[in-house]
Amino acid sequence: VSAQDVVRILAEHETVDTVRLFVNSLGGDVYEGLAIHNALARHGARVEVLVEGVAASIASCIVQAGDVREIAPTGQMMIHE
């Protein structure tokens, strides 16, 4: 999923009260991830994030945009040193 996809989806749902984001990602492009984080953070809705599998590398930064952040019992988060 690109930042452009996330921005478009959020724009299509600009009046919702809650955005739920389910994460299972090994990471990817840092700048795309930062743009996704920023799009979620500036959206007016409450952002709930659930790491269902793994949130590694830049995906762990995207998770931090959540007002609520949860990890499934079998989920993992990897943050670089």
Secondary structure, DSSP 8 states (H G I E B T S, - for coil): --HHHHHHHHHHTTT-SEEEEEEEE----HHHHHHHHHHHHHSSSEEEEEEEEEEETHHHHHHTT-SEEEE-TT-EEE---
